[in-house]
Amino acid sequence: MDETLILRQVRDDTHRTGGLDEDGKQRLIEAFQKRFNQAMELVEEEKVSRYVFSPSGRTIWVVAGKHGEYQVLPESMFCSCDDYFFRVMSGKKQVCYHIIAQQMGEALGKYRTTDLADSNYAQITSKWTPPPLQS
């Protein structure tokens, strides 16, 4: 079965019930194996963050992994980490563990929220913006 479909289903069930039940946990372990455990460690260590900008209401999700902070776009199941580019983009995996962490952290309500002014948006997102090409 499609990994992203399983993740979305368990995320929705978890959000609806307010907790991850044994069936959902087992489905995630079967689908993701060690990536699930890595993701849940990040959730438990409060390494999932949400930045909310006002007055625009824009939201950025960030997950702190082993080698840095990565932006996660939950709607498109995208992550700015190397694993995403090398394994997800090549079709070896469907999601990295940062995406699993963001999805489960949000569903469980286990994430940090930082409210910022829109004027801080460029400063926060600049770490994920590639440098200009040299000619």
N, C-alpha and C positions, 0 to 999 in steps of 0.2 A: 504494500500500500504506500501511497505517496507520503513522504515524511512531513511535508508542510501541511498536508491535510490532517494528519494525526496530531501534529502540534497545535493547529488551530482548533480542532475539536476538543482536545484536552484543555487547552487554554480557556475556551468558552465555558466548558463544564466547570472548571476550577473557579472561574470568575463568578459564575452563577451560584455555585454552592458555597463559595468562600473558603474552599480548601481543596487540596489535591488528594483524591481518594486512592485506594490501593489499585483499583482497576486502571485509573488514569496513569498512575505512577508506573505500573507494569507495562502499559502500552508505550510510554515514553522510553523506558529502559530497553524494551525490545527494538524500538525504532532507532534509538540513538546510542545505545550502549554507553561507553565512557563519556561521550559528549554530554549526556544528560547529567551525569554526576558532576562533571566540570561546571556545567551551567548552574546547577543547584548550589554548588559551593559559592559561586559568585553572588547568587541571590541571598544566601544566608550571611555572607560577609558584607552585605549592603553595598555591592559594587555596581548596582543598576541605578542610574540617575535619569531624572527627567528635568529638562530646563523648559520653563514656560515663560514666554516673552509677552510683555504687554506694552501697549494696548492691543497688538495684533493677534495675540492668542496662539502664535506659532509655538510648536513644541519640538524639542530635540531630545531623543533618547541616546544615552551614552552608557556604554558598559566598559568597566575597567577590567582588562584581561591581564594575562601574564606579561605581555610586552608593551602595554600602553592602553590608552583609552580609545574606544572605537565608537563611531556613530552608527546607530542601528535605525533603519527606516522600517518600522514594523509592517506597514501596509504592503510594501513590496518585498519584504523578507530580504533586505539588503544590509550588509555590514561592510564597514571600511577596512576590516582586518585583512592581513595577507592570506589567511586560510580561505576566506571567501574568494579572493581573486584566484588562488592557485587550485583549490579543490572544488569549490562550488561552481565557479565559472567554467571549469573543465568538465563538469558533470560527474565528478567522483563522489560528491556529497550534494545534498539539497540545501542544507543550512549549516552554519558554524555554531559553536556553542554559545557565542555572544548573543545570537538571535534567540536561541532557546532561553537563555537567561533573561533577556528583555521580555519575552512573551510570558514566561512564568512569573517573573518579578511583578509585572503589571497585573497579571491575573490574581496573584496572591496579595497584592497591595504592598509588596516589600520592595520599595524603591525610595530613593531620596528625591525630593522635589526642591528645585531652586527657582525662585521667581526673579526675573531680570527685566530690565527695560529693553525695548526694541533696539536702543542705541548700542547695546552690548552684543547683538546678534553676530556681527562680523568678527568681533574678537573671539567669541566662542567657536564659531565655525571655521576660522582661519586655519586651525590645526589639521583640518581635513581637506583643505584646498590645495591642489597641487601647485608647485611653483611655476611661474611662467616659463615657457620654452625658450631656451637660449638660441639665438640665430648666429 
